[in-house]
Amino acid sequence: MKARIRDGAEAEERAFYAGAGGDEWLAALEPIGTGVTKPHLTDAPWLIVIFAQRYGVTRDGARYKNYYVPESVGIATGLLIAAIHHAGLVCLEHTPNPMAFLGPLCGRPASEKPVMILPVGYPSATATVPEVAKRKKPLTEILSVFRPSAG
């Protein structure tokens, strides 16, 4: 299954890097060093494919809308990643675009949209983090603190 997911992801990546991503996006990725091949998708012991359920279907076939789906999926994924790291494991979020191949491959219904693939495992002894990913904004640029007035 991991090989089939990797094949589908790399097919999307080939189209993306052949021009579908656009020059600006490709230039932004260059310092990170990503490319078409995604060996981490087969090297990792586990792949977690995250889906967002855009709508549900009742037992009698009636369709209903789910609300706050991106927010809920984002919160749940963040908690999952924190738990993975707390367990001493690592993950590398992978978001091939488009990801339509994942629904049928994973046997998911049309009401669910794939969001990302999380390859999970122990960190490689030779793993490196690109320098550009280590550049962080100072806290003063991302945090505003409001204190109650003394009066």
C-alpha positions, -999 to +999 in steps of 0.1 A: +000+000+000+028+024+008+043+018-026+010+026-043+006+058-023+042+068-032+035+060-069+004+082-068+022+110-050+052+110-073+029+111-103+014+143-089+048+157-081+061+150-117+033+172-130+038+198-104+076+201-110+071+200-148+053+234-145+019+229-129+033+245-097+043+277-114+077+294-113+071+313-081+061+283-061+089+262-075+114+289-067+101+291-031+106+253-027+142+253-041+160+262-008+142+234+009+155+209-016+123+190-024+118+172-056+098+146-074+110+115-056+094+108-022+113+078-007+101+088+028+066+075+018+080+039+015+108+042+041+086+053+070+071+024+089+037+040+089+017+063+067-013+081+082-036+096+055-058+124+068-092+131+053-117+158+059-153+148+058-170+176+039-205+162+043-221+132+059-248+108+048-275+095+071-285+058+070-315+067+048-292+084+023-299+120+032-269+143+028-260+169+055-232+195+056-204+194+082-193+227+096-159+239+106-142+211+087-108+228+080-106+241+116-115+207+131-091+188+108-063+213+116-068+210+153-070+172+153-039+170+130-019+193+153-028+172+183-019+140+164+015+155+154+021+166+190+013+131+202+036+115+176+065+137+188+057+131+224+060+093+217+095+099+204+086+096+168+087+121+139+066+129+109+070+148+077+038+164+064+033+156+028+007+173+007+007+163-029-016+184-050-040+173-062-046+143-040-076+128-057-058+095-061-059+089-023-097+086-019-101+056-042-068+041-032-077+042+005-114+032-001-128+064+012-162+078+002-166+108-021-177+129+009-141+128+022-113+150+008-077+140+014-057+166+033-023+152+038-001+122+043+019+118+075+048+094+072+056+084+108+086+067+122+119+071+141+142+099+129+170+088+106+205+092+120+214+111+088+183+134+088+189+170+082+167+201+084+172+227+056+186+260+069+157+279+055+134+259+077+154+269+108+148+306+102+121+317+127+104+350+132+111+366+166+082+363+191+076+400+189+065+396+153+040+369+159+026+377+193+006+406+207+000+408+244-029+429+258-029+435+295-059+449+314-055+486+323-046+494+360-076+518+364 
